[in-house]
Amino acid sequence: MKKIFIVLTIIFFAAAVPVFMLSCGSGGSGSGGGFINQSSSPGNVALFVTDDLGTYRKVKVTINDIRLMHMGSGASCDILEDPVELDITDLSSVLQLLDVTSCPSINYNRVVIELDKRTVLTDAGNVSSDCNLATYKNEQGGTNTLQCGATCTINMSGAVNVQASKTSSVALDFDLKGFEVDHFGQPNCSLTMKVFPLNSADFEKKHNDGFREGISGLISNVDTVKKTFTLTADSGVFTVTYDDINAPGIDDLLALAVADQLEVRVESLIIDLDTRKIAATALIVEADGPVSALNSIAGTFTLTYQTNKTMLIDYLTADVEGILLNGSQVEVKLKGFELSRYLAAEVEVK
């Protein structure tokens, strides 16, 4: 068995441009050939996800499982075993590393994605609607109807060659511009999702276009002199350097994250999966809870998080999603600390 690296951005890095096929519903076709060529040593696989932004401010989906399969032999390997709920729009410029697992080193010829049928969309006017996943479009725009229960499965034919002692990458592109929504705001709201794998050239182009790699976890061992800390994520333990981060009060913000075990998202040009070292280009600390003492003129409010802990939030320059009121439940992305105020990069009203 060998390790597979899982990343979420809304990109999916496959070894070759695949042909798409559905495991439920009409339409779609795929070849079941290929050969196993199994080695006794395992190989590494990195799973990425990314997206192209569309017209919706939020698109929340739950991915329950992603696995590689070889159709001829029936061999398979789960590369995302635990469900992940994400807002696809948050991944418009980031390749997010999710997990690390082990897989036999063979030539897989399918990628299978299981998603919850229910999705939640929020439009530009901050109106939200529950919508059921109904159909699926491939890269060429061909539409296939999904026959779903509580979940829907998309089975895509494509080559992922897991080589012994090497790292392969898998990247999925959820193209929000290609999403179609019928009856938004109504009980019968339905969603057509466009998703397809990227080949290695497309994946490299994402980097050239400024996409960064990201990873989230808890931090410890902050050294404010050397500007380093330890990040512990589902995908492993990494050493992060943050000497290029110029946000005010970043050391104070990291101290809060350590003391209260708040999740930290790290972005970098690349995550070195061999050395487990990351040179951070951006740091975000996340906290959530109810709003009180809202002062819309000063651009501040008090956030109560965890159990009876509070912090003063400065959201004057933040991107606010939703209508902010006293009592609102919010998720805050913090970027720094100044004058007893934690500086928000984004405030999302739930």
Helices and strands as residue ranges (DSSP letters): E 2-8, E 19-22, E 44-52, E 58-69, E 76-80, E 84-87, G 88-91, E 94-103, E 107-116, E 118-122, E 128-137, E 143-145, E 151-161, E 167-175, G 176-178, E 180-182, E 190-197, H 200-208, E 212-223, E 228-233, E 236-241, H 250-260, E 264-272, E 277-295, E 300-305, E 309-314, E 319-321, E 329-338, E 341-349
